[in-house]
């Protein structure tokens, strides 16, 4: 059955896409302690200060998020392979794609923000505000 958004003539190609480098995924990756923010960035975020488009901090947040989601995807595929699953099938069918990980993380961040979900544990960082950047591109 073709993928509803990315059908492709030879099957779904969603697995070839990476995450959408937005503002919400870095926030949840930090909360989960997958990304670590330096104190200087935390101060900027807590103050609600806009990051200028293309500044070092903005580019770092977006690029680090892409790398982190790709690494998460690779780890999930390794776990599938170790448990006797078919890694290649999971990869080529898009059942494990960076886009789907992105959607999950974005939804999780929104649920936490609205108080519908809570993640606890010693490895969890405080939820900090999202980074704010004005641009016509996002």
DSSP file (Angstrom, degrees, kcal/mol; ACC not computed):
  #  RESIDUE AA STRUCTURE BP1 BP2  ACC     N-H-->O    O-->H-N    N-H-->O    O-->H-N    TCO  KAPPA ALPHA  PHI   PSI    X-CA   Y-CA   Z-CA
    1    1 A X              0   0    0      0, 0.0    11,-0.2     0, 0.0     3,-0.1   0.000 360.0 360.0 360.0 130.0    0.0    0.0    0.0
    2    2 A X        -     0   0    0      1,-0.1     5,-0.2     9,-0.1     2,-0.2  -0.322 360.0-102.8 -69.3 148.4    1.5    3.4   -1.0
    3    3 A X        -     0   0    0      4,-0.4    -1,-0.1     3,-0.4     4,-0.1  -0.485  29.2-129.8 -66.2 137.8    2.4    5.9    1.7
    4    4 A X  S    S+     0   0    0      1,-0.2     3,-0.2    -2,-0.2    -1,-0.1   0.764 101.4  24.6 -66.8 -24.8   -0.3    8.6    1.8
    5    5 A X  S    S+     0   0    0      1,-0.2     2,-0.3     2,-0.1    -1,-0.2   0.779 134.3  29.5-107.0 -36.7    2.2   11.5    1.7
    6    6 A X        +     0   0    0      1,-0.2     7,-1.2     2,-0.0     8,-0.4  -0.622  68.7 161.1-124.9  70.7    5.3   10.0    0.0
    7    7 A X        -     0   0    0     -2,-0.3    -4,-0.4     5,-0.2     4,-0.2   0.928  20.0-171.7 -65.9 -50.1    4.0    7.3   -2.3
    8    8 A X    >   -     0   0    0      2,-0.1     3,-1.1     4,-0.1    -5,-0.1   0.509  36.9-106.4  65.0 140.5    7.0    6.8   -4.7
    9    9 A X  T 3  S+     0   0    0      1,-0.3    -1,-0.1    -7,-0.0     3,-0.1   0.868 121.6  40.4 -66.3 -37.4    6.7    4.6   -7.8
   10   10 A X  T 3  S-     0   0    0      1,-0.4    -1,-0.3     0, 0.0     2,-0.2   0.071 132.5 -72.9-100.1  23.8    8.8    1.8   -6.2
   11   11 A X  S <  S-     0   0    0     -3,-1.1    -1,-0.4    -4,-0.2    -9,-0.1  -0.490  81.4 -23.5 111.5 176.8    7.3    2.2   -2.7
   12   12 A X        -     0   0    0    -11,-0.2    -5,-0.2    -2,-0.2     3,-0.1  -0.290  42.1-172.2 -65.2 141.9    7.4    4.7    0.1
   13   13 A X    >   +     0   0    0     -7,-1.2     3,-2.1     1,-0.1     4,-0.3   0.154  51.8 113.8-116.7  15.6   10.5    6.9    0.2
   14   14 A X  G >   +     0   0    0     -8,-0.4     3,-1.7     1,-0.3    85,-0.3   0.807  67.6  68.2 -59.9 -29.0    9.8    8.6    3.6
   15   15 A X  G 3  S+     0   0    0      1,-0.3    -1,-0.3    77,-0.2    83,-0.2   0.659  90.3  63.8 -66.3 -14.0   12.8    6.9    5.1
   16   16 A X  G <  S+     0   0    0     -3,-2.1    -1,-0.3    76,-0.1     2,-0.2   0.603  89.7  84.5 -85.3 -10.6   15.1    9.1    2.9
   17   17 A X    <   -     0   0    0     -3,-1.7    81,-0.6    -4,-0.3    82,-0.4  -0.563  67.6-145.3 -89.0 154.7   13.9   12.2    4.6
   18   18 A X        -     0   0    0      1,-0.2    48,-0.1    -2,-0.2    -1,-0.1  -0.462  38.9 -70.4-102.2-175.8   15.3   13.6    7.8
   19   19 A X        -     0   0    0     -2,-0.2     2,-0.6    47,-0.2    -1,-0.2  -0.189  50.3-100.5 -69.8 166.3   13.5   15.5   10.5
   20   20 A X        -     0   0    0     78,-0.2     2,-2.4    79,-0.1     5,-0.2  -0.826  32.7-133.0 -89.2 119.7   12.1   19.0   10.1
   21   21 A X        +     0   0    0     -2,-0.6    41,-0.1     4,-0.1    42,-0.1  -0.433  54.5 141.3 -79.0  75.2   14.5   21.3   11.8
   22   22 A X        -     0   0    0     -2,-2.4     4,-0.3    40,-0.1    43,-0.1   0.027  62.9 -96.6-100.1-154.1   12.0   23.3   13.8
   23   23 A X  S  > S+     0   0    0      2,-0.1     4,-0.7     3,-0.1   108,-0.5   0.681 108.3  56.8-102.3 -23.9   11.8   24.8   17.3
   24   24 A X  H  > S+     0   0    0      2,-0.2     4,-1.8     1,-0.2     5,-0.2   0.854  97.0  58.6 -84.3 -36.5    9.9   22.2   19.3
   25   25 A X  H  > S+     0   0    0      1,-0.2     4,-2.6     2,-0.2     5,-0.2   0.911 103.3  52.0 -65.5 -43.2   12.1   19.1   18.7
   26   26 A X  H  > S+     0   0    0     -4,-0.3     4,-2.2     1,-0.2    -1,-0.2   0.900 107.6  55.7 -58.2 -36.1   15.3   20.6   20.2
   27   27 A X  H  X S+     0   0    0     -4,-0.7     4,-2.2     1,-0.2   101,-0.3   0.937 111.8  40.4 -60.0 -48.4   13.2   21.5   23.3
   28   28 A X  H  X S+     0   0    0     -4,-1.8     4,-2.2     2,-0.2    -1,-0.2   0.857 112.1  56.0 -73.1 -33.7   12.1   17.9   23.9
   29   29 A X  H  <>S+     0   0    0     -4,-2.6     5,-3.0     2,-0.2     6,-1.6   0.878 110.0  46.9 -63.4 -35.9   15.5   16.5   23.0
   30   30 A X  H ><5S+     0   0    0     -4,-2.2     3,-1.8    -5,-0.2    95,-0.4   0.926 109.7  52.8 -68.4 -44.6   17.0   18.8   25.7
   31   31 A X  H 3<5S+     0   0    0     -4,-2.2    94,-2.3     1,-0.3    -2,-0.2   0.867 110.3  48.2 -58.0 -37.3   14.2   17.7   28.2
   32   32 A X  T 3<5S-     0   0    0     -4,-2.2    -1,-0.3    92,-0.2    -2,-0.2   0.387 116.1-117.9 -84.1   3.3   15.2   14.1   27.5
   33   33 A X  T < 5S+     0   0    0     -3,-1.8    -3,-0.2     2,-0.3    -2,-0.1   0.782  84.6 118.7  62.1  30.1   18.9   14.9   28.0
   34   34 A X  S   <S+     0   0    0     -5,-3.0     2,-0.4     1,-0.2    -4,-0.2   0.783  79.6  35.5 -88.2 -34.9   19.7   13.9   24.5
   35   35 A X  S    S-     0   0    0     -6,-1.6     2,-0.5    -9,-0.2    -2,-0.3  -0.938  77.8-151.0-113.8 143.3   20.8   17.5   23.8
   36   36 A X        -     0   0    0     -2,-0.4     2,-0.4    -3,-0.1    -6,-0.1  -0.964   8.5-149.5-114.8 127.4   22.6   19.6   26.4
   37   37 A X        -     0   0    0     -2,-0.5     2,-0.1    -7,-0.1    -2,-0.0  -0.766  18.6-121.4 -94.2 137.9   22.3   23.4   26.3
   38   38 A X    >>  -     0   0    0     -2,-0.4     4,-2.1     1,-0.1     3,-0.7  -0.424  29.2-109.5 -70.6 154.9   25.1   25.6   27.5
   39   39 A X  H 3> S+     0   0    0      1,-0.2     4,-2.2     2,-0.2     5,-0.2   0.845 117.8  59.0 -54.2 -36.3   24.2   28.0   30.4
   40   40 A X  H 3> S+     0   0    0      1,-0.2     4,-1.5     2,-0.2    -1,-0.2   0.890 108.0  45.1 -63.3 -38.1   24.5   31.0   28.0
   41   41 A X  H <> S+     0   0    0     -3,-0.7     4,-2.6     2,-0.2     5,-0.2   0.895 109.1  55.8 -71.1 -40.5   21.7   29.5   25.7
   42   42 A X  H  X S+     0   0    0     -4,-2.1     4,-2.8     1,-0.2     5,-0.2   0.898 106.3  51.6 -57.8 -40.7   19.6   28.6   28.7
   43   43 A X  H  X S+     0   0    0     -4,-2.2     4,-1.8     2,-0.2    -1,-0.2   0.920 109.9  48.8 -61.6 -44.6   19.7   32.3   29.8
   44   44 A X  H  X>S+     0   0    0     -4,-1.5     5,-1.9     2,-0.2     4,-0.6   0.925 114.1  45.6 -61.7 -45.5   18.6   33.5   26.4
   45   45 A X  H ><5S+     0   0    0     -4,-2.6     3,-1.0     1,-0.2    -2,-0.2   0.912 111.5  51.0 -66.2 -43.6   15.7   31.0   26.2
   46   46 A X  H 3<5S+     0   0    0     -4,-2.8    -1,-0.2     1,-0.3    -2,-0.2   0.835 109.5  51.9 -63.3 -31.8   14.5   31.7   29.8
   47   47 A X  H 3<5S-     0   0    0     -4,-1.8    -1,-0.3    -5,-0.2    -2,-0.2   0.602 109.4-125.1 -79.6 -11.4   14.5   35.5   29.0
   48   48 A X  T <<5 +     0   0    0     -3,-1.0     2,-0.3    -4,-0.6    -3,-0.2   0.730  51.5 162.8  73.9  21.3   12.4   34.9   25.8
   49   49 A X      < -     0   0    0     -5,-1.9    83,-0.5    -6,-0.2    -1,-0.2  -0.563  39.7-118.5 -76.6 133.0   15.0   36.6   23.7
   50   50 A X        -     0   0    0     -2,-0.3     2,-0.5    81,-0.1    83,-0.2  -0.452  19.4-133.3 -68.2 141.3   14.7   36.0   20.0
   51   51 A X        -     0   0    0     81,-3.7    83,-0.4    -2,-0.1     3,-0.1  -0.849  29.9-112.4 -90.6 129.7   17.7   34.3   18.3
   52   52 A X    >   -     0   0    0     -2,-0.5     3,-2.3    81,-0.1     6,-0.3  -0.350  40.9 -93.2 -61.9 141.3   18.6   36.1   15.1
   53   53 A X  T 3  S+     0   0    0     81,-0.3    -1,-0.1     1,-0.3    82,-0.0  -0.317 110.9  11.2 -54.6 129.0   18.0   34.1   11.9
   54   54 A X  T 3  S+     0   0    0      1,-0.2    -1,-0.3    -3,-0.1    -2,-0.1   0.485  91.8 145.3  81.5   3.6   21.1   32.2   11.0
   55   55 A X    <>  -     0   0    0     -3,-2.3     4,-2.5     1,-0.1     5,-0.3  -0.251  64.9-104.0 -71.0 165.4   23.0   32.9   14.2
   56   56 A X  H  > S+     0   0    0      1,-0.2     4,-2.3     2,-0.2     5,-0.2   0.884 119.5  49.8 -56.9 -44.2   25.3   30.4   15.7
   57   57 A X  H  > S+     0   0    0      2,-0.2     4,-2.5     1,-0.2    -1,-0.2   0.918 111.7  47.6 -65.5 -43.7   22.9   29.3   18.4
   58   58 A X  H  > S+     0   0    0     -6,-0.3     4,-2.3     1,-0.2     5,-0.2   0.947 114.5  45.5 -63.2 -48.0   20.0   28.8   16.0
   59   59 A X  H  X S+     0   0    0     -4,-2.5     4,-2.7     1,-0.2     5,-0.3   0.876 112.4  52.5 -63.6 -36.8   22.0   26.8   13.5
   60   60 A X  H  X S+     0   0    0     -4,-2.3     4,-2.6    -5,-0.3     5,-0.3   0.923 109.7  48.3 -64.6 -44.2   23.5   24.7   16.4
   61   61 A X  H  X S+     0   0    0     -4,-2.5     4,-1.7     2,-0.2    -2,-0.2   0.933 115.9  43.3 -61.6 -46.1   20.1   23.9   17.7
   62   62 A X  H  X S+     0   0    0     -4,-2.3     4,-1.8     2,-0.2    -2,-0.2   0.929 117.7  43.5 -68.1 -45.9   18.7   22.9   14.4
   63   63 A X  H  X S+     0   0    0     -4,-2.7     4,-2.3    -5,-0.2     5,-0.2   0.899 112.8  51.8 -69.9 -39.0   21.7   20.9   13.2
   64   64 A X  H  X S+     0   0    0     -4,-2.6     4,-2.6    -5,-0.3    -1,-0.2   0.866 108.2  53.7 -64.3 -34.3   22.2   19.2   16.6
   65   65 A X  H  X S+     0   0    0     -4,-1.7     4,-2.5    -5,-0.3     5,-0.2   0.909 108.1  49.1 -65.5 -41.6   18.5   18.1   16.4
   66   66 A X  H  X S+     0   0    0     -4,-1.8     4,-2.3     2,-0.2    -2,-0.2   0.943 113.4  46.4 -62.3 -47.6   19.0   16.6   13.0
   67   67 A X  H  X S+     0   0    0     -4,-2.3     4,-2.3     1,-0.2    -2,-0.2   0.922 112.9  50.4 -61.2 -44.3   22.1   14.7   14.1
   68   68 A X  H  X S+     0   0    0     -4,-2.6     4,-2.4     1,-0.2    -2,-0.2   0.913 111.2  47.1 -62.6 -43.7   20.3   13.5   17.3
   69   69 A X  H  X S+     0   0    0     -4,-2.5     4,-2.5     2,-0.2    -1,-0.2   0.891 111.2  51.6 -67.2 -38.8   17.2   12.2   15.5
   70   70 A X  H  X S+     0   0    0     -4,-2.3     4,-2.2    -5,-0.2    -1,-0.2   0.899 111.4  48.1 -63.4 -39.0   19.4   10.4   12.9
   71   71 A X  H  X S+     0   0    0     -4,-2.3     4,-2.4     2,-0.2    -2,-0.2   0.894 110.0  51.8 -68.2 -39.1   21.3    8.8   15.8
   72   72 A X  H  X S+     0   0    0     -4,-2.4     4,-2.5     2,-0.2    -2,-0.2   0.934 109.9  49.9 -59.2 -45.5   18.0    7.8   17.5
   73   73 A X  H  X S+     0   0    0     -4,-2.5     4,-2.5     1,-0.2    -2,-0.2   0.922 110.2  49.6 -59.1 -46.1   16.8    6.3   14.3
   74   74 A X  H  X S+     0   0    0     -4,-2.2     4,-2.2     1,-0.2    -1,-0.2   0.894 110.7  50.3 -62.0 -39.9   20.0    4.3   13.9
   75   75 A X  H  X S+     0   0    0     -4,-2.4     4,-2.3     2,-0.2    -1,-0.2   0.900 109.7  50.5 -65.5 -40.4   19.8    3.0   17.5
   76   76 A X  H  X S+     0   0    0     -4,-2.5     4,-2.3     2,-0.2    -2,-0.2   0.922 110.6  49.5 -61.9 -43.8   16.2    1.9   16.9
   77   77 A X  H  X S+     0   0    0     -4,-2.5     4,-2.3     1,-0.2    -2,-0.2   0.882 109.6  51.8 -63.7 -37.7   17.2    0.1   13.8
   78   78 A X  H  X S+     0   0    0     -4,-2.2     4,-2.7     2,-0.2    -1,-0.2   0.914 109.4  50.0 -63.4 -42.3   20.1   -1.6   15.7
   79   79 A X  H  X S+     0   0    0     -4,-2.3     4,-1.8     2,-0.2     6,-0.2   0.901 109.8  50.7 -62.7 -41.1   17.6   -2.7   18.4
   80   80 A X  H  <>S+     0   0    0     -4,-2.3     5,-2.9     1,-0.2    -1,-0.2   0.928 112.4  47.1 -60.9 -44.7   15.3   -4.1   15.8
   81   81 A X  H ><5S+     0   0    0     -4,-2.3     3,-1.5     1,-0.2    -2,-0.2   0.908 110.8  51.1 -64.2 -43.5   18.2   -6.0   14.3
   82   82 A X  H 3<5S+     0   0    0     -4,-2.7    -1,-0.2     1,-0.3    -2,-0.2   0.817 106.8  54.9 -64.9 -30.9   19.4   -7.4   17.7
   83   83 A X  T 3<5S-     0   0    0     -4,-1.8    -1,-0.3    -5,-0.2    -2,-0.2   0.285 126.2 -99.3 -87.6  11.6   15.9   -8.6   18.5
   84   84 A X  T < 5S+     0   0    0     -3,-1.5    -3,-0.2     1,-0.2    -2,-0.1   0.586  79.3 137.9  85.0   9.9   15.8  -10.6   15.3
   85   85 A X      < -     0   0    0     -5,-2.9     2,-1.0    -6,-0.2    -1,-0.2  -0.223  65.2 -97.7 -78.6 176.7   13.8   -8.1   13.3
   86   86 A X     >  -     0   0    0      1,-0.2     4,-2.5    -3,-0.1     5,-0.2  -0.814  35.5-175.5-102.2  98.3   14.5   -7.2    9.7
   87   87 A X  H  > S+     0   0    0     -2,-1.0     4,-2.3     1,-0.2    -1,-0.2   0.911  83.6  49.9 -58.9 -46.7   16.5   -4.0    9.8
   88   88 A X  H  > S+     0   0    0      1,-0.2     4,-2.9     2,-0.2     5,-0.2   0.884 111.6  48.5 -63.6 -38.6   16.5   -3.5    6.1
   89   89 A X  H  > S+     0   0    0      2,-0.2     4,-2.2     1,-0.2     6,-0.4   0.922 111.3  49.9 -67.1 -42.8   12.8   -4.0    5.8
   90   90 A X  H  <>S+     0   0    0     -4,-2.5     6,-1.5     1,-0.2     5,-0.8   0.868 115.3  45.4 -62.5 -35.8   12.2   -1.5    8.6
   91   91 A X  H ><5S+     0   0    0     -4,-2.3     3,-0.7    -5,-0.2    -2,-0.2   0.948 115.8  42.7 -72.9 -49.5   14.4    0.9    6.9
   92   92 A X  H 3<5S+     0   0    0     -4,-2.9   -77,-0.2     1,-0.2    -2,-0.2   0.781 113.5  51.0 -74.5 -26.0   13.1    0.6    3.4
   93   93 A X  T 3<5S-     0   0    0     -4,-2.2    -1,-0.2    -5,-0.2    -2,-0.2   0.574 107.7-122.9 -86.1  -7.3    9.4    0.5    4.3
   94   94 A X  T < 5S+     0   0    0     -3,-0.7     3,-0.3    -4,-0.4    -3,-0.2   0.628  71.1 133.3  79.2  11.6    9.8    3.6    6.4
   95   95 A X  S   <S+     0   0    0     -5,-0.8     2,-0.5    -6,-0.4    -4,-0.2   0.794  81.1  37.6 -66.4 -24.8    8.5    2.0    9.6
   96   96 A X  S    S+     0   0    0     -6,-1.5     2,-0.3    -5,-0.1    -1,-0.3  -0.868  86.8 151.2-123.7  96.3   11.5    3.6   11.3
   97   97 A X     >  -     0   0    0     -2,-0.5     4,-2.0    -3,-0.3     5,-0.2  -0.920  54.6-125.3-126.6 153.1   12.0    7.0    9.7
   98   98 A X  H  > S+     0   0    0    -81,-0.6     4,-2.5    -2,-0.3   -78,-0.2   0.837 112.0  58.1 -62.0 -33.4   13.4   10.3   11.0
   99   99 A X  H  > S+     0   0    0    -82,-0.4     4,-2.6   -85,-0.3    -1,-0.2   0.921 106.7  46.7 -64.1 -43.9   10.1   12.0   10.0
  100  100 A X  H  > S+     0   0    0      2,-0.2     4,-2.3     1,-0.2    -2,-0.2   0.879 111.9  50.5 -67.9 -36.6    8.1    9.7   12.2
  101  101 A X  H  X S+     0   0    0     -4,-2.0     4,-2.8     2,-0.2     5,-0.2   0.918 110.3  51.4 -62.8 -42.9   10.5   10.2   15.1
  102  102 A X  H  X S+     0   0    0     -4,-2.5     4,-2.9     2,-0.2     5,-0.2   0.940 109.7  48.7 -57.7 -49.7   10.2   13.9   14.6
  103  103 A X  H  X S+     0   0    0     -4,-2.6     4,-2.5     1,-0.2     5,-0.2   0.915 112.4  48.9 -58.7 -43.9    6.3   13.7   14.7
  104  104 A X  H  X S+     0   0    0     -4,-2.3     4,-2.5     1,-0.2    -1,-0.2   0.943 113.6  45.4 -61.7 -48.6    6.4   11.6   17.9
  105  105 A X  H  X S+     0   0    0     -4,-2.8     4,-2.5     2,-0.2    -2,-0.2   0.899 112.7  50.7 -63.9 -41.0    8.8   14.0   19.6
  106  106 A X  H  X S+     0   0    0     -4,-2.9     4,-2.1    -5,-0.2    -1,-0.2   0.936 112.7  46.2 -62.0 -46.8    6.9   17.1   18.5
  107  107 A X  H  X S+     0   0    0     -4,-2.5     4,-2.4    -5,-0.2    -2,-0.2   0.899 111.6  52.1 -62.7 -40.9    3.6   15.6   19.8
  108  108 A X  H  X S+     0   0    0     -4,-2.5     4,-2.4     1,-0.2    -2,-0.2   0.918 108.4  50.9 -61.2 -44.1    5.3   14.6   23.1
  109  109 A X  H  X S+     0   0    0     -4,-2.5     4,-2.4     1,-0.2    -1,-0.2   0.906 110.9  48.6 -61.1 -42.2    6.6   18.1   23.6
  110  110 A X  H  X S+     0   0    0     -4,-2.1     4,-2.1     2,-0.2     6,-0.2   0.904 110.5  51.0 -65.4 -40.9    3.1   19.6   23.0
  111  111 A X  H  <>S+     0   0    0     -4,-2.4     5,-2.5     2,-0.2     6,-1.1   0.899 111.6  47.5 -63.7 -40.3    1.6   17.1   25.4
  112  112 A X  H ><5S+     0   0    0     -4,-2.4     3,-1.1     4,-0.2    -2,-0.2   0.920 110.7  51.9 -65.3 -43.4    4.1   17.9   28.1
  113  113 A X  H 3<5S+     0   0    0     -4,-2.4    -2,-0.2     1,-0.3    -1,-0.2   0.873 112.1  46.0 -60.6 -38.1    3.5   21.7   27.5
  114  114 A X  T 3<5S-     0   0    0     -4,-2.1    -1,-0.3    -5,-0.1    -2,-0.2   0.481 116.1-114.5 -85.0  -2.7   -0.2   21.2   27.9
  115  115 A X  T < 5S+     0   0    0     -3,-1.1    -3,-0.2    -4,-0.5    -2,-0.1   0.638  84.4 119.3  80.4  13.5    0.2   19.1   31.0
  116  116 A X  S   <S+     0   0    0     -5,-2.5     2,-0.3    -6,-0.2    -4,-0.2   0.656  77.8  25.2 -84.9 -16.7   -1.2   16.0   29.4
  117  117 A X        -     0   0    0     -6,-1.1     2,-0.4    -9,-0.1    -2,-0.2  -0.987  63.9-166.1-146.0 151.8    2.0   14.0   29.8
  118  118 A X        -     0   0    0     -2,-0.3     2,-0.5    -3,-0.1    -6,-0.0  -0.997   7.0-156.6-142.8 136.4    4.9   14.1   32.2
  119  119 A X        -     0   0    0     -2,-0.4     2,-0.3     2,-0.0    -2,-0.0  -0.959  19.3-178.0-113.9 126.8    8.3   12.4   32.0
  120  120 A X        +     0   0    0     -2,-0.5     2,-0.2     3,-0.0     3,-0.1  -0.853  21.7 101.3-123.0 158.2   10.1   11.8   35.2
  121  121 A X  S >  S-     0   0    0     -2,-0.3     3,-1.3     3,-0.1    -2,-0.0  -0.715  74.7 -84.5 147.3 165.6   13.4   10.4   36.1
  122  122 A X  T 3  S+     0   0    0      1,-0.3    -1,-0.1    -2,-0.2    -2,-0.0   0.725 120.9  57.1 -70.5 -20.8   17.0   11.3   37.1
  123  123 A X  T 3  S+     0   0    0     -3,-0.1     2,-0.5     2,-0.1    -1,-0.3   0.195  84.3 104.3 -95.9  18.0   18.0   11.7   33.5
  124  124 A X    <   -     0   0    0     -3,-1.3   -92,-0.2   -91,-0.1     2,-0.2  -0.851  57.7-148.6-106.0 132.6   15.4   14.3   32.7
  125  125 A X        -     0   0    0    -94,-2.3    -2,-0.1    -2,-0.5     3,-0.0  -0.548  34.2 -86.2 -91.5 160.5   16.2   18.0   32.3
  126  126 A X        -     0   0    0     -2,-0.2     2,-0.5     1,-0.1    -1,-0.1  -0.343  48.0-106.4 -60.8 143.0   13.9   20.9   33.1
  127  127 A X        -     0   0    0    -96,-0.1     2,-0.3    -3,-0.1    -1,-0.1  -0.627  43.1-168.5 -72.7 125.4   11.6   21.9   30.3
  128  128 A X        -     0   0    0     -2,-0.5   -97,-0.1  -101,-0.3   -98,-0.1  -0.776  29.6 -86.3-111.7 159.7   12.9   25.2   28.9
  129  129 A X        -     0   0    0     -2,-0.3    -1,-0.1   -87,-0.1   -83,-0.1  -0.212  49.5-101.5 -60.4 155.5   11.1   27.5   26.5
  130  130 A X        -     0   0    0      1,-0.1     2,-0.2   -85,-0.1  -106,-0.1  -0.338  42.4 -98.2 -69.3 158.4   11.5   26.9   22.7
  131  131 A X        -     0   0    0   -108,-0.5     2,-0.5   -73,-0.1    -1,-0.1  -0.584  35.9-142.3 -78.9 146.1   14.0   29.0   20.8
  132  132 A X        +     0   0    0    -83,-0.5   -81,-3.7    -2,-0.2     2,-0.4  -0.940  27.6 163.1-115.6 123.1   12.4   31.9   19.0
  133  133 A X        -     0   0    0     -2,-0.5     2,-0.5   -83,-0.2   -81,-0.1  -0.979  29.3-139.7-140.1 124.3   13.6   32.9   15.5
  134  134 A X        +     0   0    0     -2,-0.4   -81,-0.3   -83,-0.4     2,-0.3  -0.713  43.3 138.3 -84.4 129.7   11.7   35.1   13.1
  135  135 A X        -     0   0    0     -2,-0.5     3,-0.2   -83,-0.1    -2,-0.1  -0.982  58.0-132.1-163.1 157.5   12.1   33.9    9.5
  136  136 A X  S    S+     0   0    0     -2,-0.3    -1,-0.0     1,-0.1    -2,-0.0   0.498 100.1  69.5 -88.7  -5.5   10.1   33.4    6.3
  137  137 A X              0   0    0      1,-0.2    -1,-0.1    -3,-0.0    -3,-0.0   0.642 360.0 360.0 -92.2 -16.5   11.6   29.9    6.0
  138  138 A X              0   0    0     -3,-0.2    -1,-0.2  -116,-0.0    -2,-0.1   0.415 360.0 360.0-116.5 360.0   10.0   27.9    8.9
